[in-house]
Amino acid sequence: MPTQTLRIPTADGQADAFTAFPDGDGRHPGVLMYPDGFGIRPVIRELARELAGHGYYVLVPNLFYRHGPAPVIELPEYIGEEARPAVFAQLMPLIEAHTRERALRDADAYLGFLTARPEVGPGPVAVTGYCIGGLLAMRTAAAHPGQVAAVASFHGPVGADGPGLFSGLTAQVHLGHAATDMTPEALGELNRSLDAAGVGHTSEIYPGTVHGFTMSDTDAFDPAALQHHWDRLLPLLNRTLAWRS
């Protein structure tokens, strides 16, 4: 499977990015994949390759490119509980500096770059994300209603912007919440806000999960929940990006 490391021109510089796409000369539906706060690393590249293997061109930007190329901070091979305090001490200033305004400027650049790739076909794209990347995915979809047909967020803080975020959404949505992140009562309130905004969605708590359940290099990893994530994500993309080259 072809993979590349590319540089995306943005309003604030050059964002490095990882991309994976199917073999052959055809054109494919585009997917913008936002990583979690730990950034581009082997587990994220593997998720991108897995998705590309289902027929998609997947673009994964370095969220914190303003601070250097990925990996922006040194990461252990396995991010266990003992490593997390030191990692988060370095990571949190980067997350706090990544304001909503910066994120939306970057989203414009990422989508423009993705849709201009010769390997990407015409029509709308999808956006997916993990942890903070899930919130960024939702912001991107809301800011580009005519361009984003599907958005998925996994263990992401999607309520951080309040229900006003949903008013601009025209994309089909899937939200996969960790059981430690979302109570059934909070889920009901969130889903009522999505209904009130007229958003087509599935939004559910993945049973028995903790935050970060898709990431195999952390203690949070849950193989069954990762499969459940694929069982939700792939049909969503198939429905909304149905064309093939």
KEZA-252552 format. One record per residue: chain; x, y, z of N, C-alpha, C, O, CB in turn; residue number from 1; residue in one letter. Coordinates in steps of 0.05 Angstrom, whole numbers, plus 5000, padded with zeros to 4 digits. Glycine has a CB too. Layout:
N
PT   mol    n.u    n.v    n.w   ca.u   ca.v   ca.w    c.u    c.v    c.w    o.u    o.v    o.w   cb.u   cb.v   cb.w   seq   type
PT     A      X      Y      Z      X      Y      Z      X      Y      Z      X      Y      Z      X      Y      Z   NUM      A
...
//
This chain:
245
PT   mol    n.u    n.v    n.w   ca.u   ca.v   ca.w    c.u    c.v    c.w    o.u    o.v    o.w   cb.u   cb.v   cb.w   seq   type
PT     A   5017   4976   5000   5000   5000   5000   5018   5025   5000   5036   5027   5017   4981   5000   5024     1      M
PT     A   5013   5044   4982   5029   5068   4981   5024   5086   5006   5001   5089   5014   5023   5084   4956     2      P
PT     A   5045   5096   5017   5043   5116   5038   5063   5138   5032   5083   5134   5019   5049   5104   5067     3      T
PT     A   5057   5162   5042   5075   5185   5037   5075   5203   5061   5056   5204   5076   5066   5200   5011     4      Q
PT     A   5097   5218   5064   5097   5241   5083   5098   5266   5065   5116   5270   5049   5122   5239   5102     5      T
PT     A   5078   5283   5070   5074   5307   5053   5075   5332   5071   5075   5330   5095   5048   5306   5037     6      L
PT     A   5076   5355   5058   5075   5380   5072   5051   5396   5061   5049   5400   5036   5102   5396   5069     7      R
PT     A   5034   5406   5079   5010   5420   5071   5014   5450   5076   5019   5458   5099   4985   5409   5087     8      I
PT     A   5013   5467   5056   5015   5496   5060   4991   5505   5076   4968   5499   5069   5017   5511   5034     9      P
PT     A   4995   5520   5097   4974   5532   5114   4979   5562   5117   4999   5572   5108   4973   5518   5141    10      T
PT     A   4960   5575   5129   4962   5604   5133   4985   5610   5153   4995   5633   5153   4937   5615   5144    11      A
PT     A   4994   5590   5168   5014   5594   5188   5040   5579   5184   5057   5578   5201   5003   5587   5215    12      D
PT     A   5043   5567   5160   5068   5553   5155   5063   5528   5138   5047   5528   5119   5081   5545   5180    13      G
PT     A   5077   5507   5144   5076   5481   5130   5070   5459   5150   5085   5455   5169   5102   5476   5114    14      Q
PT     A   5048   5445   5146   5041   5423   5164   5050   5397   5151   5042   5391   5129   5010   5422   5169    15      A
PT     A   5066   5381   5166   5073   5355   5156   5049   5337   5160   5033   5341   5178   5098   5344   5170    16      D
PT     A   5047   5317   5143   5024   5299   5144   5032   5272   5133   5050   5269   5117   5000   5311   5127    17      A
PT     A   5017   5251   5143   5020   5224   5133   4996   5217   5116   4973   5225   5123   5023   5203   5157    18      F
PT     A   5000   5204   5094   4978   5195   5078   4981   5166   5069   5003   5157   5064   4975   5214   5053    19      T
PT     A   4958   5153   5067   4958   5125   5057   4935   5123   5037   4914   5135   5041   4955   5105   5081    20      A
PT     A   4938   5106   5017   4918   5103   4996   4921   5077   4982   4943   5065   4983   4919   5127   4976    21      F
PT     A   4900   5068   4968   4902   5041   4955   4922   5041   4932   4929   5061   4921   4874   5034   4945    22      P
PT     A   4931   5017   4926   4947   5012   4902   4932   5018   4877   4907   5018   4877   4958   4983   4902    23      D
PT     A   4946   5024   4856   4933   5028   4830   4931   5057   4823   4939   5075   4838   4906   5016   4830    24      G
PT     A   4920   5062   4799   4920   5089   4788   4893   5103   4791   4889   5125   4781   4927   5088   4759    25      D
PT     A   4873   5090   4804   4847   5102   4806   4846   5125   4825   4865   5131   4839   4827   5081   4814    26      G
PT     A   4823   5138   4826   4818   5159   4845   4799   5149   4866   4782   5132   4861   4806   5185   4830    27      R
PT     A   4801   5160   4890   4788   5149   4913   4774   5171   4929   4783   5194   4928   4807   5133   4930    28      H
PT     A   4753   5164   4944   4742   5184   4963   4762   5192   4984   4779   5176   4993   4717   5172   4976    29      P
PT     A   4762   5217   4991   4781   5227   5010   4771   5227   5039   4747   5232   5044   4789   5255   5003    30      G
PT     A   4789   5221   5058   4782   5222   5086   4804   5237   5100   4828   5231   5098   4779   5193   5098    31      V
PT     A   4797   5258   5114   4815   5273   5132   4813   5260   5160   4792   5260   5172   4808   5304   5133    32      L
PT     A   4835   5250   5170   4836   5236   5196   4852   5253   5215   4876   5257   5212   4848   5208   5193    33      M
PT     A   4839   5263   5236   4853   5277   5257   4863   5257   5278   4846   5242   5289   4835   5299   5270    34      Y
PT     A   4889   5257   5285   4898   5239   5306   4890   5249   5334   4880   5271   5337   4928   5236   5305    35      P
PT     A   4895   5233   5354   4891   5242   5381   4914   5261   5389   4932   5267   5372   4890   5218   5401    36      D
PT     A   4914   5270   5414   4934   5290   5422   4963   5280   5421   4981   5296   5420   4928   5299   5449    37      G
PT     A   4967   5253   5423   4994   5243   5421   5006   5245   5393   5030   5243   5389   4994   5214   5430    38      F
PT     A   4988   5249   5373   4998   5255   5346   5004   5231   5329   4998   5209   5336   5022   5272   5348    39      G
PT     A   5017   5237   5306   5024   5217   5287   5046   5199   5298   5067   5209   5306   5033   5230   5260    40      I
PT     A   5040   5173   5298   5059   5153   5309   5050   5126   5297   5030   5125   5282   5059   5152   5341    41      R
PT     A   5064   5104   5303   5057   5079   5290   5028   5071   5291   5017   5062   5271   5073   5057   5301    42      P
PT     A   5014   5074   5314   4987   5065   5316   4968   5082   5298   4949   5071   5287   4977   5066   5345    43      V
PT     A   4974   5107   5295   4958   5124   5278   4963   5117   5249   4944   5116   5233   4964   5154   5283    44      I
PT     A   4988   5112   5242   4994   5104   5214   4980   5078   5208   4970   5074   5185   5024   5101   5210    45      R
PT     A   4978   5060   5227   4965   5034   5222   4935   5038   5218   4923   5025   5201   4970   5015   5246    46      E
PT     A   4922   5056   5234   4894   5062   5230   4889   5073   5202   4870   5066   5189   4884   5082   5252    47      L
PT     A   4907   5091   5194   4904   5103   5167   4907   5082   5145   4892   5082   5126   4925   5126   5163    48      A
PT     A   4927   5064   5148   4930   5043   5128   4907   5025   5127   4898   5016   5106   4956   5027   5134    49      R
PT     A   4896   5018   5151   4872   5001   5151   4849   5013   5136   4836   5000   5121   4864   4995   5180    50      E
PT     A   4844   5039   5141   4822   5052   5128   4828   5054   5098   4810   5050   5081   4818   5080   5140    51      L
PT     A   4852   5060   5090   4859   5062   5062   4855   5035   5048   4848   5035   5024   4888   5071   5058    52      A
PT     A   4859   5014   5062   4855   4987   5051   4826   4982   5043   4820   4963   5028   4864   4967   5070    53      G
PT     A   4808   4998   5053   4779   4996   5045   4772   5014   5022   4748   5017   5016   4762   5002   5069    54      H
PT     A   4792   5027   5010   4787   5042   4986   4787   5072   4988   4776   5086   4971   4761   5034   4975    55      G
PT     A   4800   5083   5010   4799   5111   5014   4828   5123   5014   4847   5110   5021   4786   5117   5041    56      Y
PT     A   4829   5148   5006   4854   5164   5008   4852   5178   5035   4834   5194   5040   4857   5185   4984    57      Y
PT     A   4871   5172   5053   4870   5181   5081   4893   5200   5086   4916   5194   5082   4871   5157   5101    58      V
PT     A   4886   5224   5095   4906   5245   5101   4905   5251   5131   4884   5257   5142   4899   5271   5085    59      L
PT     A   4929   5248   5144   4931   5252   5173   4951   5275   5178   4975   5271   5175   4941   5226   5187    60      V
PT     A   4941   5298   5186   4959   5321   5190   4971   5320   5218   4960   5309   5237   4944   5347   5186    61      P
PT     A   4994   5332   5221   5007   5337   5247   4993   5362   5259   4997   5384   5250   5038   5342   5244    62      N
PT     A   4977   5358   5279   4961   5380   5291   4978   5402   5301   4971   5426   5300   4944   5369   5313    63      L
PT     A   5002   5395   5311   5019   5415   5325   5043   5422   5309   5065   5426   5320   5027   5404   5352    64      F
PT     A   5040   5424   5283   5062   5430   5265   5076   5457   5271   5099   5460   5265   5053   5430   5237    65      Y
PT     A   5062   5475   5284   5074   5501   5291   5097   5498   5310   5114   5516   5312   5052   5520   5303    66      R
PT     A   5097   5475   5324   5118   5470   5344   5140   5451   5334   5158   5444   5348   5106   5459   5369    67      H
PT     A   5137   5442   5308   5157   5424   5297   5143   5400   5283   5119   5396   5286   5176   5415   5318    68      G
PT     A   5159   5385   5268   5148   5361   5255   5142   5339   5274   5153   5338   5296   5168   5351   5233    69      P
PT     A   5124   5321   5266   5117   5298   5283   5141   5278   5284   5154   5274   5264   5092   5284   5272    70      A
PT     A   5146   5266   5308   5133   5271   5333   5142   5297   5346   5166   5301   5350   5137   5247   5352    71      P
PT     A   5124   5314   5354   5131   5340   5365   5144   5337   5392   5162   5352   5399   5106   5358   5367    72      V
PT     A   5134   5317   5408   5147   5311   5433   5156   5282   5432   5146   5266   5417   5128   5315   5457    73      I
PT     A   5176   5275   5448   5186   5248   5449   5165   5230   5463   5156   5236   5485   5213   5246   5463    74      E
PT     A   5158   5208   5450   5138   5190   5460   5151   5163   5465   5167   5153   5449   5114   5187   5441    75      L
PT     A   5144   5150   5487   5152   5122   5490   5137   5104   5470   5117   5111   5459   5147   5112   5519    76      P
PT     A   5148   5081   5466   5135   5062   5447   5108   5054   5457   5089   5050   5442   5153   5037   5443    77      E
PT     A   5106   5051   5484   5080   5045   5497   5075   5067   5517   5091   5072   5535   5080   5016   5510    78      Y
PT     A   5052   5080   5515   5045   5103   5532   5028   5093   5555   5004   5096   5556   5030   5125   5516    79      I
PT     A   5042   5080   5574   5029   5069   5598   5024   5090   5619   5032   5113   5616   5045   5046   5609    80      G
PT     A   5010   5082   5640   5003   5101   5661   5027   5115   5673   5026   5138   5680   4988   5087   5683    81      E
PT     A   5049   5100   5675   5073   5112   5688   5085   5134   5670   5099   5152   5680   5093   5091   5694    82      E
PT     A   5081   5132   5644   5092   5152   5626   5075   5176   5622   5084   5197   5613   5098   5139   5599    83      A
PT     A   5049   5174   5628   5030   5195   5621   5035   5222   5634   5033   5243   5620   5002   5186   5628    84      R
PT     A   5042   5224   5659   5047   5250   5671   5068   5266   5657   5064   5290   5651   5054   5247   5700    85      P
PT     A   5090   5254   5650   5112   5268   5636   5103   5276   5608   5110   5298   5598   5137   5251   5635    86      A
PT     A   5089   5258   5595   5080   5264   5567   5060   5287   5568   5062   5305   5551   5067   5239   5555    87      V
PT     A   5041   5286   5586   5020   5307   5586   5032   5334   5595   5022   5355   5587   4998   5299   5605    88      F
PT     A   5053   5334   5611   5065   5359   5619   5076   5373   5594   5076   5398   5593   5088   5354   5639    89      A
PT     A   5086   5358   5575   5095   5370   5550   5072   5376   5530   5073   5395   5515   5115   5352   5536    90      Q
PT     A   5052   5359   5531   5031   5360   5511   5010   5382   5516   5001   5395   5497   5017   5333   5509    91      L
PT     A   5003   5386   5541   4981   5404   5547   4985   5433   5537   4966   5445   5527   4976   5405   5577    92      M
PT     A   5009   5444   5540   5013   5471   5528   5008   5472   5498   4998   5492   5488   5041   5481   5533    93      P
PT     A   5014   5451   5484   5009   5450   5455   4979   5449   5449   4969   5462   5431   5023   5426   5442    94      L
PT     A   4964   5433   5465   4935   5431   5462   4922   5457   5468   4904   5466   5454   4924   5408   5480    95      I
PT     A   4931   5470   5490   4919   5496   5498   4925   5518   5477   4908   5536   5473   4930   5504   5525    96      E
PT     A   4948   5516   5464   4954   5536   5443   4939   5531   5417   4939   5549   5400   4984   5536   5438    97      A
PT     A   4927   5508   5414   4914   5501   5389   4885   5511   5391   4866   5495   5396   4914   5470   5383    98      H
PT     A   4881   5537   5388   4855   5550   5392   4836   5542   5370   4843   5531   5349   4859   5580   5393    99      T
PT     A   4811   5548   5375   4790   5543   5355   4796   5557   5329   4792   5546   5307   4762   5551   5366   100      R
PT     A   4806   5582   5331   4812   5597   5307   4834   5584   5291   4833   5582   5267   4820   5626   5315   101      E
PT     A   4855   5575   5305   4877   5561   5291   4866   5536   5278   4873   5529   5255   4899   5554   5311   102      R
PT     A   4850   5521   5293   4840   5496   5282   4823   5500   5257   4826   5484   5238   4823   5482   5303   103      A
PT     A   4807   5521   5256   4791   5526   5232   4808   5535   5209   4802   5528   5186   4769   5546   5239   104      L
PT     A   4828   5551   5214   4846   5559   5192   4860   5534   5181   4862   5531   5156   4868   5579   5202   105      R
PT     A   4869   5517   5198   4882   5492   5189   4862   5475   5174   4870   5463   5153   4893   5477   5213   106      D
PT     A   4838   5473   5183   4818   5456   5169   4814   5465   5140   4812   5448   5122   4791   5456   5184   107      A
PT     A   4813   5491   5136   4811   5501   5109   4834   5491   5091   4829   5482   5069   4810   5532   5109   108      D
PT     A   4858   5493   5102   4881   5484   5087   4881   5454   5083   4888   5445   5061   4907   5492   5102   109      A
PT     A   4874   5439   5103   4875   5409   5100   4855   5400   5080   4861   5383   5063   4869   5396   5127   110      Y
PT     A   4830   5411   5080   4810   5402   5061   4817   5411   5033   4813   5396   5014   4783   5414   5069   111      L
PT     A   4828   5435   5030   4836   5444   5004   4858   5427   4992   4858   5420   4968   4846   5473   5005   112      G
PT     A   4877   5419   5009   4899   5402   5000   4888   5374   4993   4896   5363   4972   4920   5400   5022   113      F
PT     A   4871   5363   5010   4860   5336   5006   4845   5334   4979   4850   5316   4964   4842   5328   5029   114      L
PT     A   4827   5353   4975   4810   5352   4951   4826   5358   4925   4816   5351   4903   4787   5371   4953   115      T
PT     A   4849   5370   4928   4866   5376   4904   4885   5353   4897   4898   5354   4876   4881   5401   4908   116      A
PT     A   4887   5332   4914   4905   5310   4908   4896   5295   4883   4872   5291   4880   4907   5291   4932   117      R
PT     A   4915   5288   4865   4906   5274   4841   4894   5247   4846   4880   5236   4829   4930   5271   4823   118      P
PT     A   4900   5235   4870   4889   5209   4876   4861   5210   4887   4848   5190   4891   4907   5195   4896   119      E
PT     A   4851   5234   4893   4825   5238   4905   4805   5246   4884   4809   5264   4868   4826   5259   4928   120      V
PT     A   4782   5232   4884   4762   5238   4864   4744   5261   4871   4747   5273   4893   4745   5213   4860   121      G
PT     A   4726   5268   4854   4708   5291   4858   4687   5284   4880   4683   5260   4887   4694   5299   4832   122      P
PT     A   4674   5304   4889   4652   5300   4908   4661   5305   4937   4684   5313   4942   4642   5271   4906   123      G
PT     A   4643   5301   4955   4648   5307   4983   4668   5288   4996   4674   5266   4985   4623   5307   4999   124      P
PT     A   4678   5296   5019   4697   5279   5034   4686   5273   5061   4664   5282   5068   4725   5294   5036   125      V
PT     A   4701   5257   5076   4693   5251   5104   4716   5261   5122   4738   5264   5114   4688   5220   5108   126      A
PT     A   4708   5265   5148   4728   5272   5168   4724   5255   5192   4701   5251   5201   4725   5303   5175   127      V
PT     A   4745   5244   5203   4744   5228   5227   4766   5236   5246   4786   5248   5238   4746   5198   5221   128      T
PT     A   4762   5230   5272   4782   5239   5291   4779   5224   5317   4759   5212   5324   4780   5268   5296   129      G
PT     A   4801   5224   5332   4804   5210   5358   4811   5230   5380   4829   5247   5376   4825   5187   5355   130      Y
PT     A   4798   5227   5403   4804   5245   5425   4800   5274   5416   4779   5280   5405   4832   5240   5437   131      C
PT     A   4820   5291   5421   4817   5319   5412   4812   5320   5382   4798   5339   5373   4842   5335   5419   132      I
PT     A   4822   5301   5367   4817   5300   5339   4788   5296   5332   4779   5305   5311   4833   5278   5326   133      G
PT     A   4772   5284   5350   4744   5281   5346   4729   5308   5347   4711   5314   5331   4732   5263   5366   134      G
PT     A   4738   5325   5366   4727   5352   5367   4735   5368   5342   4718   5383   5331   4736   5367   5392   135      L
PT     A   4759   5366   5334   4768   5380   5309   4753   5370   5285   4747   5386   5267   4799   5376   5305   136      L
PT     A   4747   5344   5284   4731   5334   5262   4704   5346   5261   4694   5354   5240   4729   5303   5264   137      A
PT     A   4691   5348   5284   4664   5361   5285   4665   5390   5277   4648   5399   5263   4653   5357   5313   138      M
PT     A   4685   5404   5287   4688   5433   5279   4692   5435   5249   4680   5453   5236   4712   5445   5294   139      R
PT     A   4708   5418   5238   4713   5419   5209   4688   5414   5193   4682   5428   5174   4735   5398   5201   140      T
PT     A   4673   5394   5201   4648   5387   5187   4628   5410   5189   4615   5417   5169   4636   5361   5198   141      A
PT     A   4626   5422   5212   4607   5444   5216   4615   5469   5200   4597   5483   5190   4605   5452   5245   142      A
PT     A   4641   5473   5196   4650   5497   5181   4650   5492   5151   4652   5512   5136   4678   5503   5190   143      A
PT     A   4646   5467   5142   4647   5461   5113   4623   5444   5106   4626   5421   5097   4673   5447   5105   144      H
PT     A   4598   5454   5110   4575   5437   5106   4571   5426   5078   4559   5405   5075   4550   5453   5114   145      P
PT     A   4580   5440   5058   4577   5430   5031   4598   5411   5022   4596   5399   5000   4575   5453   5012   146      G
PT     A   4619   5409   5038   4642   5393   5029   4646   5367   5044   4658   5348   5034   4667   5410   5032   147      Q
PT     A   4636   5366   5069   4639   5343   5086   4613   5328   5088   4593   5339   5098   4649   5351   5115   148      V
PT     A   4613   5303   5078   4588   5287   5078   4585   5270   5102   4563   5262   5109   4587   5271   5053   149      A
PT     A   4607   5263   5116   4606   5246   5139   4628   5254   5159   4649   5263   5151   4610   5216   5131   150      A
PT     A   4621   5252   5184   4641   5258   5205   4637   5237   5228   4615   5230   5235   4637   5287   5216   151      V
PT     A   4660   5228   5238   4660   5209   5260   4680   5217   5281   4702   5225   5275   4666   5180   5250   152      A
PT     A   4671   5215   5306   4689   5222   5329   4689   5199   5348   4668   5188   5355   4679   5248   5343   153      S
PT     A   4713   5191   5357   4716   5169   5376   4730   5179   5401   4752   5190   5400   4731   5145   5363   154      F
PT     A   4717   5174   5424   4726   5184   5450   4735   5213   5448   4756   5220   5459   4748   5166   5461   155      H
PT     A   4720   5229   5434   4726   5257   5431   4708   5275   5448   4685   5268   5453   4724   5266   5402   156      G
PT     A   4718   5298   5457   4702   5316   5474   4684   5333   5457   4686   5358   5456   4721   5334   5490   157      P
PT     A   4665   5321   5443   4649   5334   5423   4630   5355   5435   4619   5372   5420   4633   5314   5407   158      V
PT     A   4625   5354   5461   4607   5374   5473   4621   5399   5482   4609   5417   5493   4593   5362   5495   159      G
PT     A   4647   5400   5478   4663   5423   5488   4654   5450   5478   4657   5470   5492   4692   5418   5482   160      A
PT     A   4644   5451   5453   4636   5476   5442   4606   5482   5447   4597   5503   5438   4641   5476   5412   161      D
PT     A   4592   5464   5460   4564   5469   5465   4547   5461   5441   4558   5455   5420   4559   5497   5472   162      G
PT     A   4520   5460   5444   4503   5451   5423   4503   5469   5398   4494   5461   5377   4475   5449   5433   163      P
PT     A   4513   5494   5401   4514   5511   5378   4531   5500   5355   4528   5507   5332   4525   5538   5386   164      G
PT     A   4550   5482   5362   4567   5470   5341   4550   5454   5322   4557   5452   5298   4587   5452   5354   165      L
PT     A   4528   5442   5331   4513   5424   5314   4496   5439   5293   4487   5426   5274   4495   5407   5331   166      F
PT     A   4491   5464   5297   4473   5479   5279   4483   5480   5251   4467   5483   5232   4468   5507   5290   167      S
PT     A   4509   5479   5247   4520   5481   5220   4524   5454   5206   4533   5453   5183   4545   5495   5220   168      G
PT     A   4518   5432   5220   4524   5406   5209   4504   5397   5189   4480   5397   5194   4526   5386   5232   169      L
PT     A   4513   5389   5166   4496   5375   5146   4507   5346   5141   4493   5330   5129   4496   5391   5119   170      T
PT     A   4530   5340   5151   4542   5314   5149   4527   5293   5165   4515   5300   5185   4572   5314   5157   171      A
PT     A   4529   5268   5157   4520   5246   5173   4541   5242   5195   4565   5243   5189   4515   5220   5156   172      Q
PT     A   4532   5236   5220   4550   5236   5243   4549   5209   5257   4528   5197   5260   4543   5259   5262   173      V
PT     A   4573   5200   5265   4574   5179   5285   4592   5187   5308   4615   5197   5303   4584   5152   5272   174      H
PT     A   4583   5185   5332   4598   5191   5356   4601   5165   5373   4580   5154   5382   4585   5214   5373   175      L
PT     A   4625   5157   5378   4630   5133   5394   4644   5142   5420   4667   5150   5420   4648   5113   5380   176      G
PT     A   4629   5141   5442   4638   5152   5468   4649   5130   5486   4639   5108   5485   4615   5167   5482   177      H
PT     A   4669   5137   5501   4679   5119   5522   4660   5120   5546   4649   5141   5552   4708   5126   5531   178      A
PT     A   4657   5097   5559   4639   5096   5582   4649   5114   5605   4633   5123   5621   4636   5067   5592   179      A
PT     A   4675   5118   5606   4685   5136   5627   4683   5165   5620   4687   5182   5637   4714   5129   5633   180      T
PT     A   4676   5171   5595   4673   5199   5587   4645   5209   5587   4640   5233   5587   4685   5202   5559   181      D
PT     A   4625   5191   5586   4598   5199   5580   4578   5183   5597   4578   5158   5595   4591   5197   5550   182      M
PT     A   4562   5196   5613   4541   5182   5628   4517   5178   5609   4514   5193   5590   4533   5197   5654   183      T
PT     A   4500   5159   5615   4476   5156   5599   4459   5181   5599   4446   5187   5578   4459   5132   5610   184      P
PT     A   4458   5196   5621   4443   5221   5622   4455   5241   5604   4440   5255   5589   4441   5231   5651   185      E
PT     A   4481   5244   5604   4494   5263   5587   4491   5255   5557   4489   5273   5540   4524   5266   5594   186      A
PT     A   4492   5229   5552   4488   5220   5524   4460   5228   5515   4457   5237   5492   4491   5189   5523   187      L
PT     A   4440   5224   5531   4413   5232   5524   4411   5261   5517   4398   5269   5498   4393   5224   5546   188      G
PT     A   4423   5278   5534   4422   5307   5529   4437   5314   5503   4427   5330   5487   4435   5322   5552   189      E
PT     A   4460   5301   5498   4474   5306   5473   4458   5298   5449   4456   5313   5430   4501   5291   5474   190      L
PT     A   4446   5275   5450   4431   5265   5427   4406   5282   5422   4397   5285   5399   4423   5236   5431   191      N
PT     A   4394   5292   5444   4371   5310   5440   4380   5336   5426   4365   5347   5410   4358   5317   5467   192      R
PT     A   4404   5345   5432   4414   5369   5419   4419   5364   5389   4413   5381   5372   4440   5379   5432   193      S
PT     A   4429   5340   5383   4433   5333   5355   4407   5331   5340   4404   5340   5317   4449   5306   5352   194      L
PT     A   4387   5319   5353   4360   5317   5341   4348   5345   5336   4337   5350   5315   4341   5300   5359   195      D
PT     A   4351   5362   5356   4340   5389   5353   4353   5405   5330   4340   5422   5318   4343   5405   5379   196      A
PT     A   4378   5398   5325   4392   5412   5302   4387   5398   5276   4396   5408   5255   4422   5412   5308   197      A
PT     A   4371   5376   5276   4365   5363   5251   4388   5347   5240   4389   5342   5215   4356   5382   5231   198      G
PT     A   4407   5338   5257   4430   5324   5248   4425   5294   5246   4415   5282   5266   4455   5329   5266   199      V
PT     A   4430   5281   5224   4428   5253   5221   4451   5240   5236   4474   5246   5229   4427   5244   5192   200      G
PT     A   4446   5223   5256   4468   5213   5272   4463   5186   5285   4440   5178   5288   4474   5234   5293   201      H
PT     A   4485   5173   5292   4485   5152   5312   4505   5162   5333   4526   5172   5327   4493   5124   5300   202      T
PT     A   4498   5158   5358   4514   5168   5380   4510   5149   5404   4488   5146   5414   4507   5198   5388   203      S
PT     A   4532   5136   5412   4529   5114   5431   4553   5112   5449   4575   5120   5441   4524   5088   5417   204      E
PT     A   4549   5101   5473   4571   5094   5491   4580   5066   5484   4564   5047   5483   4562   5096   5521   205      I
PT     A   4606   5063   5480   4617   5036   5475   4620   5022   5502   4636   5032   5518   4644   5037   5459   206      Y
PT     A   4606   5001   5508   4605   4990   5535   4632   4982   5546   4648   4970   5532   4586   4966   5535   207      P
PT     A   4636   4989   5571   4660   4980   5585   4686   4993   5577   4707   4983   5585   4663   4951   5582   208      G
PT     A   4684   5014   5562   4709   5027   5551   4718   5050   5569   4702   5062   5584   4704   5036   5523   209      T
PT     A   4744   5056   5566   4755   5080   5578   4766   5098   5556   4770   5089   5533   4777   5073   5599   210      V
PT     A   4771   5123   5563   4780   5142   5543   4806   5132   5529   4825   5124   5542   4786   5170   5557   211      H
PT     A   4805   5133   5502   4827   5124   5486   4826   5096   5477   4846   5084   5470   4852   5128   5502   212      G
PT     A   4802   5084   5477   4799   5055   5473   4808   5045   5446   4813   5021   5442   4771   5048   5476   213      F
PT     A   4812   5063   5426   4821   5054   5399   4851   5052   5397   4861   5042   5377   4811   5073   5379   214      T
PT     A   4866   5062   5417   4895   5065   5414   4910   5042   5427   4911   5039   5451   4904   5092   5427   215      M
PT     A   4922   5025   5410   4934   5000   5419   4961   5005   5434   4972   4986   5445   4939   4982   5396   216      S
PT     A   4971   5029   5433   4996   5035   5448   4991   5048   5475   5008   5060   5486   5014   5053   5431   217      D
PT     A   4966   5045   5485   4959   5056   5512   4945   5034   5528   4936   5014   5518   4941   5081   5509   218      T
PT     A   4943   5039   5554   4929   5021   5572   4899   5021   5567   4885   5002   5576   4935   5028   5601   219      D
PT     A   4889   5041   5553   4860   5043   5548   4851   5024   5526   4827   5021   5523   4853   5071   5541   220      A
PT     A   4868   5013   5511   4861   4998   5487   4842   4975   5493   4845   4960   5512   4886   4987   5474   221      F
PT     A   4821   4973   5476   4801   4952   5478   4797   4941   5450   4785   4954   5434   4774   4963   5490   222      D
PT     A   4807   4917   5444   4805   4906   5417   4776   4904   5407   4771   4909   5383   4818   4879   5416   223      P
PT     A   4758   4896   5424   4730   4893   5416   4719   4921   5409   4703   4923   5390   4713   4880   5438   224      A
PT     A   4726   4941   5424   4716   4968   5418   4728   4979   5393   4715   4993   5378   4722   4987   5442   225      A
PT     A   4753   4973   5387   4765   4981   5362   4750   4969   5339   4745   4982   5319   4795   4973   5361   226      L
PT     A   4743   4943   5341   4728   4930   5319   4700   4943   5317   4690   4947   5295   4725   4900   5325   227      Q
PT     A   4688   4950   5339   4662   4963   5339   4664   4990   5325   4646   4998   5310   4651   4967   5368   228      H
PT     A   4686   5004   5329   4691   5029   5315   4692   5025   5285   4680   5041   5270   4718   5042   5325   229      H
PT     A   4705   5004   5276   4705   4998   5247   4677   4990   5237   4670   4998   5215   4725   4975   5241   230      W
PT     A   4663   4976   5253   4636   4967   5246   4617   4991   5243   4597   4989   5228   4625   4948   5266   231      D
PT     A   4623   5013   5256   4607   5037   5253   4618   5056   5232   4603   5067   5216   4606   5052   5280   232      R
PT     A   4644   5058   5230   4656   5078   5212   4654   5069   5183   4646   5085   5166   4686   5081   5219   233      L
PT     A   4660   5044   5177   4660   5036   5149   4632   5038   5136   4631   5048   5113   4670   5008   5146   234      L
PT     A   4611   5029   5148   4585   5033   5136   4577   5062   5132   4565   5069   5112   4563   5019   5152   235      P
PT     A   4585   5079   5151   4580   5108   5148   4593   5118   5123   4581   5133   5107   4590   5123   5173   236      L
PT     A   4618   5112   5119   4633   5121   5095   4621   5109   5070   4619   5123   5050   4663   5115   5098   237      L
PT     A   4614   5084   5071   4602   5071   5047   4576   5084   5039   4570   5087   5015   4598   5041   5052   238      N
PT     A   4560   5093   5059   4535   5106   5052   4538   5133   5040   4524   5141   5022   4517   5107   5077   239      R
PT     A   4557   5148   5051   4559   5177   5044   4579   5182   5022   4578   5203   5009   4566   5192   5069   240      T
PT     A   4598   5164   5018   4618   5168   4997   4617   5143   4979   4636   5128   4975   4648   5171   5009   241      L
PT     A   4594   5140   4967   4587   5115   4954   4600   5111   4927   4603   5088   4918   4557   5113   4951   242      A
PT     A   4609   5133   4914   4621   5130   4888   4648   5115   4890   4661   5116   4911   4624   5157   4874   243      W
PT     A   4656   5103   4869   4683   5091   4866   4693   5097   4838   4678   5101   4819   4682   5060   4872   244      R
PT     A   4720   5099   4836   4732   5105   4810   4727   5081   4791   4736   5082   4768   4763   5109   4813   245      S
//
